[in-house]
Amino acid sequence: MGSTPRDPVPLGFVFRSRAKDEKAQSAVSAPVTDSKQPRDPQAPKGRPTPKRSAAQSQRRSVASTPMTRKDAAKRQREERRTAMARQREALAKGDERYLPARDKGPVRKFARDFIDSRFNIAEYFLPMAVVILVLSMIRVASLQNVALLLWLVVIVLIVLDSIVNGFRLKKRLAERFPDERRRGAVAYGLMRSLQMRRLRLPKPQVKRGERP
C-alpha cells in the first residue's frame, strides 16, 4: 500500500493547456492553399477566385441593369411611349391584343358592331346642335321659337332612340353571350352611339346595315 509507481506521470503533461492542443489540431486540419494563386481584387478575402465565365456573366448582369435613377426613368418613358403607340394602332385597326381594358372582350366588340351597323340619331347631335345654336343667335322671334322647338324635338328623339337601342342590344347580348359577363356593355354601346361614326375609337369594323 505504501509503494510508489515505477513510472510517474510528468506534471507538465497533466497540466498542459487545452488551448494549445486545440490550436495544434486546427493547424493540422486546415487545408493547404497555394499562396501563388492570384486572387481576384473583387473577390472577398478568404474566398477563392471566381471562374472567368462567372465573372463575365456577373459583369454583364450589372451592365444590363440601370445604374442611375435617370436611366431607369428614361427606360420607363420609352416603354410607355411604345405601349401608347401600340394602343393607338390597335384602336385604329381593332387589334384585341393591345386594346384598352374597357374595349377588350367579345361582348364589347359585339356592342361596338351593333351600334356601328345602325343609323343612330344621337351621332348627329353635334351638327344639329350647331344649326340650332346659329338659329337661336339670330334676333328674330320666329327663328328663336323654331330653335327652341328643335331642341326639344332632338332631345326627345335621342332619348327614344337610345331606349330602343338599349333594349335591342341587351336582348342580343343575352342571346349571343348567355354565360359571359355583360355588365356595362349596354351603357358602353350607348355612349358610342353619341359619337360621330368617323370619330369613334376603336374604328368601326362593320358597315351600316350589316348584321353583326
N, C-alpha and C positions, 0 to 999 in steps of 0.2 A: 504493500500500500504506500510506503514512503519512497518507492523507487521513482526515478525521473525518466522521461522518454529518451530514447537514444538519439533521435534526430529532432531537435527542437525546431519549431516553425519560426522563421525570422519575423521580427516585429514589423519590419518595413513592408512585407507582403501583406500582413493583416490590415495595416492602417493606410494602405495606398489609396489615393483619392479615386473615386469612381469617375470623376470628370476626365481624368487622364485616360482611363480605359475607353470612355465613350468617344473622345477625340481620336484615339488610335483606330477604333472600329470605323468611324466615319471616314477617316483618311484612307483606309483600305478599301471601303465600299465605293468611294467616289470614282466615277468614270474618268478615264484619262482622255483628255481632249487635245487635239492638235493645236498648239498655240500659233502655228504658222498659217492656219486657215484665215483668210481675210474676212473681216466682219463688215457687214453692210452698215454704213453710217446711220441709216434709217431704222435698222433693226434694234429692238431694245437690248440692253445689256443682259447677258446670261442666256440669250436665245440664239439658236442657230440662224445663219444667213438664209433668207428665203430663196427659193429657186427663181431662175430668171423669168420663166413663164408666169409664175405667180406674181412677181414684182411688176411685170409689164401689164398684166391684167388689172392689177390694183391701180397703176398709174392711169390706165385708160378709163377706168370707172371714175376716178377722181376728176379726170379731164372732161368727162361727159356730163358731169353734174354742174349746175350753175354755181359759179364761185361767189357771185355777189347778188345782192337783192335787185340791183338794176337789171342784171341779165335775166333773172327769174321773171321780173315784171315784163320785160321785153318779149320773152318767150310766151307768156300768157296772153299778151296783146296779139301776137301773131296767131296763136291758136284760136282766139276769139274772132279775129278777122277772117280766118279760114272757115270757121263754123258759120259765120254770118253769110259768107259768100255761098256756101253750100245750101244754106237755108233759103236764100233768095232764088237760087237756081231751082230748088225743089218747089218753091211757091209758083214759079213760072211754068214748070213742067209737070207738077203734080207728083213728084217722086216721093213715095211714102217714107223712104228711109231717113230723109233729112227734114221732114215737115215738123213744125212746132207741135207740142203735145196736144194742143187744143184742136188741131186739124188731123191728127192721126186716127187710124182705125177705119174699118169698113162701114161702120154706122155713120160716121161723119162724112165719109166720101159719098155715101148714098144720099145723105141730106143735101150735100152740095149739088149733086147731079139732079136731084128732084127739083130744086129751086132753079137751077140753070136751064132746065128744059122747058120752063114755063115763062109766059109773059106776066110779070108782076107789076102791079100799079105802083107799088112803093119805090121801085127803081127809077121812076120818072118824077119823083118828088122834087128833086133839086131843080130841074129845068122848069117845072110848073111853078115852083116857089119863086124863081127869078121873074117869071112873067107876071105873077100876082103882085110881087113887090113893085114892079115897074108901074102897074096899073094903079096901085094904091098911092103912089107918089104924085100922080097927075091930079091937079087941083080941079077935078070935075066930079061933082057929086054922083052922077050916074056911074062913072067908071069906078069910083071908090066903092060903091054899093056892089058892083059886079065883082070886084076883087074880094070883098068880104064874103060874098056868096060862094065864090070859087074856093076860098079857103075852107069853108065848111064842107063843100062837096068833096074836095080832095081828101080831107081828113077822114070823112065817113067812108069813102071808097077804099082808102088804105086800110082802115080798121077791118072792114068787112072782108077784103081780100086776104088779109093776114089771118083772120079767124078761119076762113075756108082752107087756106094753105096749111095752117097748123093742124087742123083735124085730118086732112088728107095725108099729110106727112106722118103724123102719128100712127094712122092706120097702116100705111105702107111699111113703116118701120116694124110694127108689131107682126106683120105678116112675113116680112123678109128676115128679121132677126129676132125670133121669139126667145132665144136663150142668151142674147147679148145684152150688155148694159147700155141702155138707151137714154139715160138721164142727161138732160141738157141738149139733146140732139135737135129737138123741135125749136127751141129758142135759138140755137146756133143757125139753123136754116132760115128762120125769120129775120135774124139780124143780117144774114147775107142777102136777103131779098130787098133790104133797104139800100143796098149799094148798086150803083150802075154796073151793068154787066162787064164793061171793059175795064173797070177799076177793081174787080173782085180778085182776091187772093185767097187760096190758090186759083190759078186761072181756070175758067170753065173748060171741062173736058168733053161735054156733050153739046149738041146743037139744040136750038129751040124746037120743040115738038118731038124730040127724040125721047123715047121711053127709057128711063134708067134701069 
